[in-house]
Each structure stands twice: as structure tokens, then as C-alpha cells.
């Protein structure tokens, strides 16, 4: 990943932070965007900027003339029965999960197109799109739209820019803290997966790093299910 510039939106915690750590260690120049400017410990080799995915375009003046990669990590976990989900809940999830990704992509597209080696965009979906789950109506709807966006952009931007999405199951991140707040909850969540574990940020970050790497250059328009087997199988004993 040396000599490559990667922009990671939502790179200060969870999967995004794990990915930024991997990218900087591999020699990439990483620009990390979050709603508030990063304070305290910063990763060597990373540049930090403030950007709210709900408002406006990414501030382009801070980037070099070419960018090789974009990863959009922000997401929501709004789990409620449909009777308790308001129109505003659905709109909030669509704004963060879908429109934020659209804004980031639109902002950086010109710089990615200028890259002689092309570029790679990585978005995030959820296992709940492929596998119907109760109480996931809002998040699954918005992430389903992300999967549609992934395929449409992959077709539109080929062959210069590849676009893929990762669809994880429950992963041990701050976003999922409430769902994993006790040992009983963690065990129950792990047992629902054929692999009998929950995901780690590092496992998802490795997948994102691979999709950014030129060695994955024949992969585009794909939704990679990184979910402990949840979407593919049931293990009955």
C-alpha cells in the first residue's frame, strides 16, 4: 500500500480505526475523517480532518491531487419493532448509511479518477440485508440501498474505479456496545453464528484493506459477506 493515499471516513473507532492502523503500518498515507477533529493519540502517518457526513461535501483542499482509495465506515444500529419506528428514524438511517456514502464518493470522485493506477471504494452493508432479521427494518432498508449503490457505481465507474461493499454480522465495536454489554449477551450473540464467535474490528479491517489493494484488482461490484457464516448456513447438531 506504499505510495497510496486512502481516505477513511469514520476512522477514529471500531473497524475504521483498525483499518487506519493497518494502512499506516503498510506505508499508505491515510486521511481520517470524523465529525469532530481527532484529539489525543493519533496514528503516525495519518492526517485528521473534521467532516460531518450529514452535511455538505468533503473539504477537498486538504487532499493531494490524486486519491487511490475511499472507505466509508459510519453506520447505525437502530433495532426496534416496526410499530416503534418513525419516518424520521428511517430518514436518519438513510442519511447516515446511504447519503453520507454518496456525499463522500461524489466529493472525492475527481481525485480518484485522476489516479494513474485507478482507485477503490469500499462501503459497508450488513448481514441483515441478505438474511431477514426481526427489528432490523430501518437499518436493513438503508443498507440494502447501499448494496444497490455499490453495484450501480461499480458499473458506472468501471474500469477506472472499483466499488465493493462488506456486509458484516455483529462485530465488537463501540457501535455495538449495548448489544454486547454482558457476558451472557456476548455468548448468546456468538452462539447464533456458525463460527460461534462475534466479529472483531481487525477481521473486518483486513477485508477492507484487501479490497483497497491493487492485488484485488479483479473484484468489483461485490458484496462480501464477512459474518461468521450467518448468511450462508445453519449448523444443526
N, C-alpha and C positions, 0 to 999 in steps of 0.2 A: 504493500500500500504506500510505499515511499513515493514522494513527489505527487501525491494526490491530495486534493482539497475536498473535504467532506463537510457538509452542513448537517448537524443533528439538532432537530427541534425537539425540545423536551429531554435534553441530555444531562440533567443535573440529578436525576434519581432513577432507581429501578433499572429497567432494560437499557434505557438511553445512557445512563451513567456507565454501566458495564460496557456498552459498546464504545463509548468515547475513550474509556481506559484502554480497550484493545486496540483501537485505531491509533491513538497517540503512541502506544508502545510499539506499533508496527511501523512508525515513521510518517504517518499521514499528518497533514495539517488539518486540524479539526476546529470548526466554528460551532459553538454550543449556544443554542437559543433557548431562553426560558422567559417566563412572564416577568420575573424580576432579575436584575443583574446578579450574577453569582458572587457571593461573599464568602470569605474564609478560604479553605483549601481549594486550590484549583489544580487541574491536571497540567503537568508540563507539556507544552506543545499545543495547548488548546487556547482558543480565543473565545471570550464570552460576550454575548450581546443580549439586550433585553428586547423581547418581542412577544406580544400577546396574540395568540393565534386567532382570537375572536375579533381582532381589529386590524384592518389595513394590510399592506404588503410588507414583506421583509425588507429591512433597511439595506439596500444593495451596496451603498458606498463603503461598507466595511470589508467587502469581499474582494479577492483578486479578480482579474478579468475572466478567468475560467474556473469552473467548479466541476468536479467529476462525480460527486455523489450527494444525494439528499435523503435523509431519513426523517420521517415524521412519526414521533413516538406518542404524543399526547392522546389520552383516551379517557373513557368514562366507564364506571361500573354502577349503573343505576338499576338495581334489581327490585322490582315491585310488581304486584299483580296489575293487570291491565286496568282494573277498576280504580286503581290509585295513581295511574299515570296520566298527567295532564298534557294538553297540547304543548304547553311550554316545556315540559320535560323532554318530549320528543324533539322539539326545536333546539333545545340546549345540546342534546346529544348529537344531532346532525351538525350543529355549528362547530362543535369541538372536533368530532371524529371525521366528518366529511369536508366541510367548508374550510376548516383550518388547513387540511392537506391540500385542498385546491389552491388556497392563497399562497402557501409555501411553494408549491410547484410552479404556479404562474409567475411568482416573483423571480425564481431562480432559473427559469427555463432558458432565457437568452444566454446566460453564462454557461449553462451546461451544453447548449448547442455549439458554443464556440470551442469547446474542448476537443483537441485533435483526436483524443482517444475515446470520445463519446462519454456517456455518463450512465449512472444507475440510480433509480429512485426506489426506495423501499418504504412501503406503507404497512400499517398494522390493522388486521381484522380480528376476528375472534372465532373460536371453535363453535360458538353458539349460532353462527350463520349456517354452517354445514349440518349441525346437529341441533334440532329443536330442543330448547330447554325452558322450563317454566320460569316466569318472572323476568325474562330477558327481552321482552318485546321491543323496548326502546333501543337498547344497545345493539341488539341483533339487526334491527332495521337500519340503523345508521352505519353499522359496519358492513352490512350487505351492500349498501351504497358504495362503500369504499372498495369492495371487491369489483363492483361494476366499473368504478372509476379506474381501477388498476388495469383491467382488460382493455378498456377504451383507450386509455393513454398509451398502453403498450403498442396497440395497433397504430395509433396516430403518430407516435414518436419513433417507431422503428424505421431504419436500423440504428439510428444515432444514439438513442437513449432507451435503455431497458427499464421496465417498470414491473415490479413484483410486490406481493404482499405476504406477510407472515400471519398465520391465524393460530395464536396460542390458546391453550386452555389456562386454567388458573395458575398464576405464577407468583412467586413470593416477592412481591414488590410493595412499596408504600400504598399504592392504589388499592391493593387487595388486603390491606391490613385488617379491616373489620371482618373479613371472611376467614381470616386465619388467626384470630385473636386468642385462641386457646389450643392446648394440645389435642383436645377432643375434636375441635373443628378441623385442625390440620390433618389428623388421622382420617376423619371422615372424608375430607376432600381428596386425600391421597388414594384412599380405597376405591373411589369412584373411577379411577383411571386404570386401564390395564397394566400400566407400569408401576402402579402402587406408590407413586410419588407425585408431588406437585412440581411445577417447573421452577427453574432458577433463572434469575436475570442473565447469568452468564450463558446458559444454554441458548436462550433466545438471541442474545447478542452475537454469539458465534454464527448463527444462521444469517443474521443481518450482515455481518462482516463478510461472509462468503458471497452474498448477493451483490455486495459492493465491489468485490474483487473482479478484475478482468478475467480470472480463471472460470468465472461463472457466466462467461460471455454468450453462451447459447441458451440461457434461461431468461425468458421474458413472458409477461402475461400470466404468470403462475401465482396460485395461492398455496403457499407451503403450510401444511398442517403440522405444527410443532406442538403436540398436545397430549403426549403420553399415550397415544393410541385411542384417545377418546372418540374421535370422529370415524375411525376405521373399523373398530372391532368391539366385541363384547366377550369377556373371558368368563365362561360359565364352568364351574367345577362340580 
